Amino acid sequence: MRGLALAAALAALIPGAALAESVAERLNDYPTAARADYVFACMVTNGQTREMLDRCSCSIDEIASILSYEDYLAAETVLSMRRVGGERMSFFQNAAMAENIVADLRRAQAEAEVICF
């Protein structure tokens, strides 16, 4: 009887553990390299001090709490393609979908700037 109670208790814990893991994964879906790239670029722009390391790290954490990594990557891709130029890249300059993707990133960056800087 005691073994059944233990098995039932373990079974009840497993879905909760899986839920906690999926929440943690959802909140931290940015790869470490992507976060580091953002922090390095931010520090180049704002100064290479310990204070800027903290502020830039805060900034990418705030952006990650607002945008999924997939959305962040899409916005970064659009911005990168805009720098290339040429006729084929005009889609990234003018398309409403591309504008919306970049606008979402800009809003997240603005919110992060208010909080962290």
N, C-alpha and C positions, 0 to 999 in steps of 0.2 A: 504494500500500500504506500509506504514511504517513497519507494522508487518511482511510482506513478506520479506522486505529487512533485517530486524533483523534476521529472521529465516534463510535466505540464508547466512548471515554473520556467524551465529552460526554453521551452517552445514559445512561451509568452515573451521572453526577453529577445529572442532572435529578430522578430519583425521590428521591434523598437530599435534594436542596434542597426538594422539595415536602414531604417528611416533616418536615424541620426547620421549614418554615414552618407546617405544621399544628400542630406541638407548640408553637411560639411563639404562634400564634393561640389555642390552647387554654389556655395559661397566662396570656394577657393578653386575655381576652374581655370584660372590663369596659370600657365606654366611659369616656373621660376624665371626662366630666361626672358620671357615677355615682360615680367615685372622688372627685372634687372635692366633690360633695354630702355624701358620707360624712365626708370630712375636715373640711369646714366645720361640720357638725353635731357632730362629735366635739370640735372645738375650742371650740364654744360651751358644751358641757357641761363640758369639762375645763380650760379656760383658753386664752387666745389668745396663747400664747408660742411661740417657735421650738422649744422642747423638745416642746410638744404637737403642733406641726405634724409633727415627725419621728415621734412616737409614734402619732399618728392615721394618718399615711401608712403606717407599718409595719402598723398594725391592718388597714386595708383590703387591703393586700397579702397578709397572712396569710389573711384571709377569702377572698380571691380564689383562693388556692392550695388552699383546702378545698372551696369551693362554686363551681359554675359560675355564670355570670351569670344564666342562666335560673332556677336555683334561688334565687339571691339575690333576684331580681326577684319571684318568686312569694312568698317570705317577706315582703318589703317590702309587697307588695300585700295580703296577708292582714292584716298589722299595720295598714295604712292603713284597710282596710275595717272592722276591729274598732273603730276610733275613730269611725266614722260612726254606728253604732247603728241601731236600728229592727228591725222584724220580718224584713225581707228579709236583713239582715246577720247574723242569728243563725247561719247556716251557718258563718260565719267564726269565730264564738265557740265553737261546740261540735263541729264535725266533726273526726273523728280525723285525716283527711288534712291539714286545716289545722293541727292541732296538731303533726303530724310535720314539716311544712314549717317552721314557726316554731322547733321544737325543734332542727332542723338548723342554722338560723341562730344560735340562742342558743349551741349548742355551738361553732360556728366563732368566734363573738365571744368566748366564754370562753377558747378556746385563744389567740386573738389577744391578749387582755388579759394572759395569762400571759407570752407572749413579748415583747410590746411595752411593757407598763406595769410 
